Amino acid sequence: MEVIAPAKVNLYLDVFHEREDGYHEIETLFERISICDRIFLEPSLTATTIACDDPLIPTGEKSLMRQVIDAFNDEAGHSRNFKVFLEKHIPVSAGLGGGSSDAAALLKALNEAAGRPLDTDALFRISGRLGSDIPFFMSDTNFAFGRGRGDIIQKVETGLKIWHIIVAAPFQAGTEEMYGRVTPFGLTNNRGVDRIFTAFLNEENTEGIAKNLHNSLQEIALRDFPVLDQVFFELKKAGAKGVLLSGSGPTVFGIFEPEKVEAAKEYLQKVFLPGENWTILGASTFQDIA
């Protein structure tokens, strides 16, 4: 069995107070995009094995992928073994949700391969225990608001398709570290932004979305990684209507007119060189291949 796991960007991210469980209360708007990992799954008669073409991805007993398999077996009440191979295309630890999307895709694939022993509620319970972003990827929607720690999902039905250029930096920014740097002075009280973005999505108003992009973690990332200032500048110079840090970063994305994406991508590849481990990718709102 082969399944795909799409990346995400956050079109806005507001960070509120820290919760008793150590997470921050947030409000965000997720968008699934067309950069995808691939997962190959088959039953194993011996032991569970996990492999990946990217050596940076953990595949051992404590890896997220192994936690997904163990949690699935526990919930289903059995001890099936599987052979898993992960083909990575989403930049790692980049604020694009690659690990969470892989976990969600694997969890759904395990349930299919085992004959669907778990219902949707059980799958969502597992996903919420394993990670904050995983429930979004379980929801099979291109746009959704995330609340709580990001795990309370409200789908938004829209036909909107947004075109992006993704600039992934040659360094990583840890999610816990970024949220740990948020101070009371950096917290926001701007609740209710979802009403504005719901209107934009319903109207398929890309311009409105581009002009209202927001991320509470962006100032911290810009202080920690001054080179990101240049990324913002060059994306705007290349024609982006709006530019934003995705999630906890350090990836930055721009919203473009579709006819400008290719030329802008070629320009940015000359500024941020692949030989220096920068990654420049064109992307759009995810479209299911099925």
N, C-alpha and C positions, 0 to 999 in steps of 0.2 A: 504494500500500500504506500502511495506517495501523497503527501499533503503539503500545502504551502502555508507559510506563516508571514503575513504582511507586517511591515513596520508601521509606526504611527508618528505623527507630530501633534503637539499641543498648540491649538490656535489661540487659546488663552489659558493662563494658569495663575490663579490667585491663591496665596498661602495665608491661612488664618492662624488661629492659636495652636499651640502644641497640646496634644491630647494626653490623657493619663497613660495610654499605652506607648507613648514615646513618638508616635507619628504626629504629623501636622494635619489639621483639618484643611482641606483644599476644595476648590471648585475649578474644574477644568473642562475644556472642550477638546475631545480627542477626534482625530481624523486618521483613518487607515489609509496608507499610501501604497504605491505599486512596487516598492522595493521589498522583495520577499526572500526569506529562507525556504529551503525545502527539507522535508523530513521523510525518510524512508523507513518503514516499519514492517516487520514480519515476526510471526511467532517463533520462539526458540524452544527446542526440545531439551536443552541443557540448562544454560544460565542466561540471565539478562546481560547484554553487552550494549554499550553506548560508544559511538565513535563520531568524530567530527573532522572535517577537512581544515579547520582552523585550530592550531595548537593552543590558542588563548582561551578556548572554551573548556571549562571543567567537564569531565565525563565520568568522574569517579563516584564512589558511594555517597558522597555528600553533595553532589551536583544537583542543580535544580531539576534536570531531566530525570535523574534517578529518584528524586523526591516525588515527582509526578507519578512515576510508575508505582512506587511504594504506596502512595496515598490512594491511587486508583485500586490497587489490589486490596488494601485495607477496607475501603468503602464497599467494594464488590464482594468481599469475603472469600477471595481466592488468592492463589499465589502463582499466577501465570508469568512466564518468562518471555522476553521479547528481545529482538535484535533491532537496534535503532542506529541510523546514520543521519547526521545533521550536516547539510550543505549550507554554509554560511554565505550570505550576501549582504545582510544588514550590518553596518559598522557596529563594533562591539563597545559597550559601555559609553554610548554616544547620546543618550537621551531619546532614542528612537524605539525603545521598547522591544528590542530583538529577543532578549531572554524571556520576557513575559509572553510574547507572541509564540515563541517556540513551545513554551510550556502549555499554552492553551491549545495549540494545534496538536501537540502530542496527546494531551488528555482526551480530546475529542476522537483522535484516531484510535487510541487504546479502547475506548468504549465501542467504537464501530467494529474493531477487529475481534472483540470479545462477544459480539452479538448484542450490544446495547443493554448490558445489565443495569446501568445507572440511568436515572431520569435526569432531566435538565436541572432540577433543584439540587440534586446530589452533586452534579458536576460543578455547579456554581459554588456550592459549599466548599468543595475541594479547592477550587481556584482562589477563593477569597482567603483561605488559610495559607496558600503558597505565595501570594504576592499581590500588591495593591493594583497593578495594571492588568493582571491576568483576567479578571472578570470582564473588562472591556473587550478583550480579544475573544472571549467566549461568546460575546453577545451577537456576533455576526452582523454588525452594522458598520457603515462607514463613518458615521458621525454620532457621537454620544457625549452627553455631559457626565462627568464623574464627580461625585461628592463623597463626603466622609474622608477617608484616606485615599480616595480615588476609586474605591471598589463598589460604590453605590451608583449604578448605571441607569441613565435615562436616555433611551434611543431617540434620535431625531431622524425622521424620514424626509429625505430630500433627494432630488436628482442632480444636485450641484456637483460639478467636477472642477477641482482646483488644480492648477499646474504649479509645480515647484522646481526649484533647484536646491539641492541639499549640499552643504559644505561641511564635511566631517573632518575635524582637526586631527592632527597626528599625536594627540594626547587624550587622556581620559579625565572625566570629572565624576567622582563617586557621588551617588545619590544621597547617601547618609551624610556625607561630609557637607554637601551643598545645603541640605535642609538644616544641618547642625549650625550653619553659619547665619541662619536667619535670626535677627534680633527683634525684640518687641517693636522697635522703631521701623523695622522693615515690613512688619505685618500689615495687611490690608483689611479694610472694612467694606470693600466694594462688593457686597453681596447683591445678587439680582442681575448680574451682567448677562446671565443666561437668557433673559428676555430679549435683550438687544440682539444677541447672536442667533436666537431662534428665529427672529424676524428676518435676519440676513439669510439664513439657511432656507427658510420657506420661500423667500423671494429669489433665491439663487443669486444673491448679491455678493459676488466676489470682491467688488470694490469696497463695500462696507466692512467686510471681514478684514481685508488687507489694511484698512485705515485704523482698525481697532485692536490689532494684535497686542497681547500683553503677557508678560511673564514676570512674576514677583522675584524669581531667582536670577533674572538677567543682570542686574547691577552687580551682584556678587560674582557672577561668572566673568563679567568684564573687568572687575578689579583683580581677580585671580589670574586671568589670562588676557592681558592687554592686546595680544594679537587679534583677538576677536573683534576689536574695534575696526581693524582693517577689513575683516570679513564682512561686517555690516556695511562699511563704506563701499567695498567693491561690488557687493550684491546690488546695492542701490544704483551704483554707477552702471551696472549691467542691465538695469531696467526693472528691477524688482519694485512692485507696488507696495509691498510691505515686507519687513524682515524681522525675524524673531529667533531667539534661542529656543530650542525644542526641549521640553522637560527640564531636567537638571543639567543638560548640555553634555559636552561642549559643542554639539552640532548646532549649526545655524541654518535656517532655511529662508528662502524668499518665495513670494507669490508672484507669478509671471503671467503675462498673456501667452497662450499656447504657441503662437507663432514666433515668440522671442526666445523660447527656451533653448533651442539648439545653439543659436549664436551666442547667447549669454553663457551657456555651458562651455563652449570652446574658448571664450574670453577668460573665464575664471580658471580654466585648466592651465592657462599660460601664466596666471598670477600665483595660484596655489598649486605647486608642482607635484604631480604624482610621485616623482622621484624623492620628494621630501615627505612622503607618506600622507599627503592630503588626498581626500577622496571627494570628487565632485560628481554628483549624480542628478540626473533628471528624473522627476517622478510626477505622478498625478494621483488623484483620489483613486483608491483601489477599485478594480473592476473584477468581479469573480469570474474565473476562467471556466467554471462549470457550466 
